[in-house]
Amino acid sequence: MDTQDLYNLSPAVRLMLMGLVVALGPLAWVWARNKHAPVAQRLRVLTLVTLFLTFDLVIFGAFTRLTDSGLGCPDWPGCYGSASPVGAQMHIDAAQSAMPTGPVTHAKAWIEMIHRYLATGVGVLILTLTLVTWMARREQQRSAGIRTPASVLSPWWPTATLVWVCLQGAFGALTVTMKLFPAIVTMHLLGGLVLLALLRAQSVRYAQVHEQAKPSVLNTANRRFVLAAFALLWLQIALGGWVSTNYAVLACTDFPACQGSFWPSMDFSQGFTLWRELGASHEGGYISFQALTAIHYVHRLAAYTVFAVMMLLALRLHALPAFRLQARWLAGLMLLQVATGLSNVVLGWPLLAAVGHTGGAAALVVVLTGIVFSSQTLPEPVRVPSLNASRMSA
């Protein structure tokens, strides 16, 4: 089989055109449904559509990884120098004939390229959001009248999102060219979820500008609890990504014990050596089963804490009318995560449960980001010294 360059930019323009085609449908729909709406409302709807497609992209990325299709096209950004697997049919036939169940097959090539088309389409939508927001901001600056901070469109959120999606594309390229290097794949997963968070924060901001609404108020204790839960969620997602990218899910196939013990034999040093190739140890040999067990069991132990914290947060937020719906979503998604996580262990990592587990994590990021950015801490009252106290001190 001929060797293939890892980077081949010849199909880049055609791939960009494919992304434009993918983006034209959502853009046309948003314009047709909101052409008479204020610009902030149009931007909010387009952001929500982009958020929905980015969520789909994260789910499809999980499907790509879990079906071992990440190297379905072993070069980037195209497939054997072509913009689609159709032009690469001869190369794929040769690879599939050499290894019928290997990383390159026709089905895996199509899965990988559809993932890239969707990613490019999301990039076009984010670029559109950025450009339109900058133009709307300049129009606001030209128009007369006094504006409150809540009514001013900020172009920096979509700009930050655009920069991030470019970085995410770079991680996608490294995922292929570094042959599913676990640290890179985990960062690519986290990057997709950061993109979801940025878009959700952006949609909240556009809604506040359109509706002239202020963030809902949380007391200091609840606000700190929300932020702590948000940070804990990101830690648990990183641990889960490390489990998935190292294929450590099946290191424990029983519950609540692991390998018949509540503290199985584990190698934490080897399991959490971050910079190493897939399946390799830090010493250059194969990674041990004890290391895979450590990766799996740390994620499981952390899950108990995350579940308790999130359910307590849901109870605290449910007592507040402004956050009752988000609290219900939070509790429901945590129960979904428990169900899909247990299914992965006791049913042998079925594809539907594994993809659903990633989807649940992504949905939790969206819900918690919405809570964080649609709330603010209740200001502490300012104490003014009384007149009598001032006289006494004098």
C-alpha positions in Angstrom: 0.0 0.0 0.0 1.4 3.4 -0.9 2.4 5.8 1.8 0.1 8.8 2.3 1.2 12.3 3.4 -0.4 13.3 6.7 -1.2 16.8 5.4 -2.6 17.3 1.9 -4.1 20.8 1.4 -5.1 20.3 -2.2 -8.8 19.5 -1.4 -9.0 22.3 1.2 -11.0 24.7 -1.0 -13.5 22.1 -2.0 -13.9 21.1 1.6 -14.6 24.7 2.5 -17.2 24.9 -0.3 -18.8 21.7 1.2 -18.9 23.4 4.6 -20.6 26.5 3.0 -23.2 24.2 1.4 -23.9 22.6 4.9 -24.2 26.1 6.4 -26.5 27.6 3.7 -29.6 25.6 4.9 -29.5 26.9 8.5 -28.6 30.4 7.3 -31.5 30.5 4.9 -34.0 29.2 7.5 -32.9 31.8 10.1 -33.2 34.6 7.6 -36.6 33.5 6.3 -38.1 33.1 9.8 -36.5 36.3 11.4 -36.0 38.8 8.5 -38.2 41.4 10.2 -36.9 40.7 13.7 -34.4 43.0 15.5 -30.8 42.1 14.9 -30.2 40.8 18.4 -33.0 38.4 18.0 -31.7 37.2 14.6 -28.3 36.7 16.1 -29.7 34.8 19.1 -31.7 32.4 16.8 -28.6 31.8 14.6 -26.5 31.2 17.7 -29.0 28.6 19.0 -29.1 26.9 15.6 -25.3 26.8 15.6 -25.4 25.5 19.2 -27.7 22.7 18.1 -25.5 21.7 15.1 -22.4 21.9 17.4 -24.1 19.5 19.8 -24.8 17.2 16.9 -21.1 17.6 15.9 -20.0 16.5 19.4 -22.3 13.5 19.3 -21.1 12.5 15.8 -17.5 13.0 16.9 -18.2 10.5 19.7 -19.8 8.1 17.2 -16.7 8.5 14.9 -14.3 7.7 17.8 -16.4 4.8 19.1 -16.7 3.1 15.7 -12.9 3.4 15.3 -13.4 5.7 12.3 -11.0 8.4 13.5 -8.4 7.2 10.9 -10.9 6.3 8.2 -9.1 8.9 6.1 -5.5 8.9 7.2 -4.6 12.4 5.9 -6.1 15.8 6.6 -8.2 17.8 5.6 -9.4 15.5 2.8 -9.3 11.8 2.1 -6.3 10.6 0.3 -6.0 14.0 -1.3 -9.7 14.1 -2.4 -12.6 16.1 -1.0 -14.7 12.9 -0.5 -14.2 9.1 -0.2 -15.6 8.9 -3.8 -12.3 10.3 -5.2 -10.3 8.1 -2.8 -12.1 4.8 -3.7 -9.0 3.1 -5.2 -6.8 3.9 -2.1 -9.6 2.8 0.3 -10.1 -0.4 -1.7 -6.4 -1.2 -1.3 -6.4 -0.4 2.4 -9.5 -2.4 3.1 -8.2 -5.4 1.1 -5.0 -5.4 3.1 -6.9 -5.1 6.4 -10.6 -5.8 6.1 -11.3 -4.8 9.7 -8.6 -2.2 9.9 -8.8 1.6 10.5 -9.5 2.4 6.8 -12.7 1.0 5.2 -15.3 2.7 3.0 -17.8 3.0 5.9 -15.2 4.5 8.2 -14.0 6.9 5.6 -17.5 8.2 5.1 -18.1 8.6 8.8 -14.8 10.5 9.2 -15.5 12.8 6.2 -19.1 13.5 7.3 -17.7 14.6 10.6 -15.3 17.0 8.8 -18.1 18.4 6.6 -20.3 19.1 9.6 -17.3 20.7 11.4 -16.6 22.9 8.5 -20.3 23.9 8.3 -20.3 24.9 12.0 -17.1 27.0 11.3 -18.9 28.9 8.5 -21.9 29.6 10.8 -19.6 30.9 13.6 -17.7 33.1 11.0 -21.1 34.5 9.9 -22.1 35.2 13.5 -18.8 37.1 14.1 -19.1 39.2 11.0 -22.7 40.1 11.5 -22.2 41.0 15.1 -19.3 43.3 14.2 -21.4 45.0 11.6 -24.4 45.3 14.0 -22.1 46.8 16.6 -20.8 49.4 14.2 -24.3 50.3 13.2 -25.2 50.8 16.8 -22.2 53.1 17.3 -23.3 55.2 14.3 -26.9 55.5 15.5 -27.9 58.3 17.8 -29.3 57.9 21.3 -28.2 56.8 24.7 -27.7 53.1 25.2 -27.5 51.1 28.4 -24.8 48.4 28.7 -27.6 45.8 28.5 -28.6 47.0 25.0 -25.1 47.0 23.5 -24.1 44.0 21.3 -20.6 42.7 22.2 -18.7 41.3 19.2 -16.1 39.7 21.5 -18.1 36.6 22.4 -18.4 35.4 18.7 -14.8 36.5 18.0 -13.6 34.3 20.9 -15.8 31.5 19.6 -14.3 31.9 16.1 -10.7 31.8 17.4 -11.6 28.7 19.5 -13.2 26.8 16.5 -10.0 27.4 14.6 -8.0 25.9 17.4 -10.5 23.0 17.6 -9.9 22.4 13.9 -6.1 22.2 14.6 -6.8 19.6 17.3 -8.9 17.7 14.8 -6.0 17.6 12.4 -3.6 16.5 15.1 -6.0 13.7 16.1 -5.5 12.2 12.6 -1.9 13.0 12.1 -0.8 11.9 15.5 -2.7 8.6 15.2 -5.3 9.0 17.9 -2.7 10.2 20.5 -4.8 9.9 23.8 -4.0 13.4 25.1 -4.8 15.0 21.8 -8.1 13.1 21.4 -9.1 14.1 25.0 -8.3 17.7 24.3 -10.3 17.6 21.1 -13.3 16.3 23.0 -12.9 19.0 25.7 -12.5 21.6 23.0 -15.8 20.6 21.4 -17.5 21.0 24.8 -15.8 24.4 25.3 -17.2 25.4 22.0 -20.7 24.5 23.2 -20.1 26.6 26.4 -19.0 29.6 24.4 -22.1 29.4 22.1 -24.4 29.0 25.1 -22.9 32.0 26.8 -23.3 33.9 23.6 -26.9 33.0 23.2 -27.7 34.1 26.7 -26.0 37.5 26.0 -28.0 38.0 22.8 -31.2 37.2 24.7 -30.4 39.8 27.3 -29.8 42.4 24.7 -33.0 41.6 22.8 -35.2 41.4 25.8 -33.4 44.1 27.8 -33.3 41.6 30.6 -30.9 41.5 33.6 -29.4 38.3 34.9 -31.4 36.5 37.6 -30.1 36.9 41.1 -28.5 34.2 43.2 -27.2 34.7 46.7 -23.5 34.3 47.2 -23.7 30.8 48.6 -25.8 29.4 45.7 -23.6 31.3 43.1 -20.5 29.7 44.6 -22.1 26.3 44.6 -23.0 26.7 40.9 -19.4 27.7 40.0 -17.9 24.8 42.1 -20.3 22.3 40.4 -19.4 23.7 37.0 -15.6 23.2 37.7 -16.3 19.7 39.0 -18.2 18.8 35.9 -15.3 19.8 33.7 -12.9 17.7 35.8 -15.2 14.7 35.5 -15.6 15.1 31.7 -11.8 15.2 31.4 -11.6 11.9 33.3 -14.3 10.4 31.2 -12.5 11.5 28.0 -9.3 9.9 29.3 -11.3 6.6 29.9 -12.7 6.6 26.4 -9.6 7.6 24.5 -7.6 4.9 26.3 -10.3 2.3 25.8 -10.5 1.6 29.5 -14.2 1.2 29.8 -14.1 -2.6 29.9 -11.3 -2.7 32.6 -14.2 -3.0 35.1 -17.2 -5.1 34.0 -19.0 -5.3 37.3 -20.7 -2.8 39.6 -20.3 -1.4 42.3 -17.2 -3.5 42.7 -14.5 -3.7 40.0 -13.0 -7.1 39.3 -14.7 -8.4 42.4 -13.0 -5.9 44.7 -13.7 -2.4 45.9 -10.0 -1.5 45.5 -8.6 -3.5 42.6 -5.0 -3.6 41.6 -4.2 -0.3 39.9 -1.2 1.5 38.5 -1.9 5.2 38.8 1.6 6.4 37.6 1.3 4.6 34.3 -2.4 5.2 33.8 -2.1 9.0 34.3 1.1 9.5 32.3 -0.5 12.0 29.9 1.9 12.3 27.1 2.3 8.9 25.5 1.0 7.0 22.4 -2.2 5.0 22.4 -1.8 1.7 24.1 1.8 2.5 25.1 3.3 3.0 28.6 5.6 5.8 29.6 8.5 3.2 29.3 7.7 2.4 25.7 6.0 -1.0 26.2 2.3 -1.8 26.2 0.2 -0.2 28.8 -0.7 -2.6 31.7 -4.2 -3.7 32.6 -3.6 -2.3 36.1 -3.1 1.1 34.5 -6.4 0.8 32.5 -8.1 -0.2 35.7 -6.8 2.9 37.5 -8.1 5.1 34.7 -11.5 3.5 34.8 -11.9 3.4 38.6 -10.8 7.0 39.2 -13.5 8.2 36.9 -16.0 6.0 38.7 -15.1 7.2 42.1 -15.3 10.8 41.0 -18.7 10.1 39.5 -20.1 9.4 42.9 -19.1 12.9 44.1 -20.3 14.6 40.9 -23.7 12.9 41.2 -24.2 14.0 44.8 -23.1 17.6 44.1 -25.3 17.9 41.0 -28.4 16.5 42.6 -27.9 18.8 45.7 -27.5 21.7 43.3 -30.7 20.7 41.5 -32.5 20.7 44.8 -31.2 24.1 45.8 -32.1 25.6 42.4 -35.5 24.0 42.3 -36.5 26.2 45.3 -35.9 29.3 43.1 -38.6 30.0 40.6 -36.2 31.5 38.0 -34.1 28.3 37.9 -36.8 25.6 38.3 -36.7 24.4 34.7 -32.9 24.3 34.7 -32.9 22.3 37.9 -35.2 19.7 36.4 -33.0 19.4 33.4 -30.0 19.0 35.6 -31.5 16.2 37.7 -32.8 14.4 34.6 -29.5 14.6 32.8 -27.7 13.2 35.9 -30.0 10.3 36.0 -29.4 9.7 32.3 -25.6 9.8 32.9 -26.0 7.1 35.6 -28.1 4.9 33.3 -25.7 5.2 30.3 -22.6 4.9 32.5 -23.9 1.7 34.1 -24.9 0.3 30.7 -21.4 0.8 29.4 -20.0 -1.3 32.3 -22.5 -4.1 32.6 -23.6 -4.4 29.0 -20.1 -4.4 27.5 -19.9 -0.8 26.2 -22.8 -0.8 23.7 -22.5 1.9 21.1 -25.9 3.6 21.9 -25.1 3.9 25.6 -21.5 5.2 24.9 -22.7 7.9 22.5 -25.5 8.7 24.9 -23.1 9.1 27.8 -21.1 11.7 25.7 -24.3 13.4 24.8 -25.4 13.7 28.4 -22.1 15.3 29.4 -22.5 17.8 26.5 -26.0 18.6 27.6 -24.9 19.1 31.2 -22.3 21.6 29.9 -25.0 23.5 28.0 -27.4 23.6 31.0 -24.8 24.7 33.6 -23.3 27.3 31.3 -26.7 28.8 30.9 -27.1 28.9 34.6 -23.7 30.5 35.1 -24.2 33.2 32.5 -27.9 34.0 33.2 -27.3 34.6 36.9 -25.4 37.0 39.0 -24.6 37.4 42.7 -26.9 39.5 44.9 -24.9 42.7 45.7 -24.1 43.1 49.4 -25.8 46.0 51.0 -23.6 49.1 51.6 -23.5 50.1 55.2 -23.5 53.8 55.7 -22.4 55.0 59.2 -25.1 56.7 61.1 -24.9 60.4 62.0 -24.7 59.6 65.8 -21.8 57.2 65.2 -19.9 59.9 63.2 -20.4 62.4 66.0 -19.2 60.0 68.7 -16.1 59.2 66.7 -15.4 62.9 66.3 
